[in-house]
Amino acid sequence: MSLKMSHNNQSKFNNSDTDDYGLYTDNMSYNYDFSYWDEFIYPSYDFERALYLYIWEIMVIVTSLFNFVVISVFLRRKMRNSTSIIFAAIAVSDSLTGIVTLPTYIMVFHSDPFELSYSMYDYFTNSNGTSTTNSSSYSPDYLTYYADYADYVEAQELVHDFNVTKDLCNGFMITKYFLSESFHTVSIFLTLFLGIQRYVSVAFPYKSKFLFDIKRALVICVVIFVLSPLLHSYHLVSNRAKNMYCLWELQRHGCEGGCINLWIAFFIRHFLPCLTLVVFSVLFISKLHVGEESLRKLGINRSQISRRVEENRQISIMVTCIVIVFLIPEIPYGVFILCIAIDKTANNGKGIALKPIRAIFMAYQILLVLSFHANFYIYTVFNRRFRKVLYRTVVKPVRRFFQCNDSEQTPHMEMKPLQTFAAKVRPSENEPEHEPLNAKDN
């Protein structure tokens, strides 16, 4: 047995597939049975550990805190309507998209990584490739698999490998690719629902009060939360821990299973929602301007028209900003998913390397969290009612709290100079009191 792979095994690794999220997969069939293993290998790059162990946690926690403020504002009695219910639901799903990943991310990337090399293979073999006494309990097929995998890791420039148990592997994959993606899908369809609701409220104001009242809006939000995970059911039932590594698996030949999931994710989760949202946003803004022209024809005074125009302008800018922030991560990643789906269907997934796939997915996650955080500033800048309720709900209580703390400390600090001044003015007990000015006259 030689240290380097045979031409057969090397072609197996070179023809390996990657799934829709950039994880290495293969369909090599070894005779060695790995089913009794409780520890698996999750390979990664330097930039992944630096992000997911430190930066990701900070970004998710900060964004969740701001979203908590958004929820508390939109659910206030004065702000409560069908639109605010949707905004609050979007804030909930955005926060859960990142929060569900924190426990498993910390457990996986906080462990000490090791560099996968030939050291273990060398321990079991002599320089001429024959087995040593150390390898008596290991089958040759296991050693071949280990050497083949080491060659693959070196070719893909993977620098870190994390030991994970089977339960941690399943939890890590489910939270990252099922729960997190499901909650983000909820955010996508809630944003789409918001665009449709806003258009209907302007185009059909009387019907919208019946179609999208608070109860119906809440029911639709709950239905979206319940049905969205069905789009990611593939990641819940597919194999995650196999042949000693912790990765999703795609079928090598043909477009089955994961390949079909790629096309479903592209059309239902990216293309159709983005296209529909853009169409309804354009219709919404154009309908606002039509309403302004109708007001002018009715002969309403200029002050009311100018106030209405200013409100419509702010609403148009806010909706445009929300749509743009939503589309910034979704359009590039949708194109990326399309490229992977085409490559998997036409070329069996051989055209895209693993490292750029991992980097693109990581950049997509960063843009998502930043877009979640940007919504707070959009509401604050362009929504006057949001600013007022935000001041009463958060800013004013916080300011009052610090003022109370200052008032508790200020009297103690001010008493000292007052007491010193009083001591100087007050006559001493040993000194005789001054006689009245008219005493001598008496």
Buried (B, 14 or more C-beta within 10 A) or exposed (E): BEBEBEEEBBEBBEBBBBBBBBBBBBBBEBEBEBEEEEEBBBBBBEBBBEBBBEEBBEBBBEBBEBBBBBBBBBBBEEBEBBBBBBBBBBBBBBBBBBBBBBEBBBBBBEBEBEEBEBEBBBEBBEEEEEBEEEBEEBBBEBBBBBBBBBBBBEEBEBBBBBBBBBEBBBBBBBBBBBBBBBBBBBBBBBBBBBBBBBBBBBBEEEEBEEBBEEEBBBEBBEEBBEEBBEBBEBBBEBEBBBBBBBBBBBBBEEBEBBBBBBBBBBBBBBBEBBEEBBEBBBBBBBBBEEBEEEBEEEEEEEEEBEEBBEEBBBBBBBBBBBBEBBBBBBBBBBEBBBBBBBBBBEEBBBEBEBBEBBBBBBBBBBBBBBBBBBBBEBBBBBBEEBBEBBEEBBEEEEEEEEEEEEEEEEEEEEEEEEEEEEEEEEEEEEEEEEEEEEEEEE
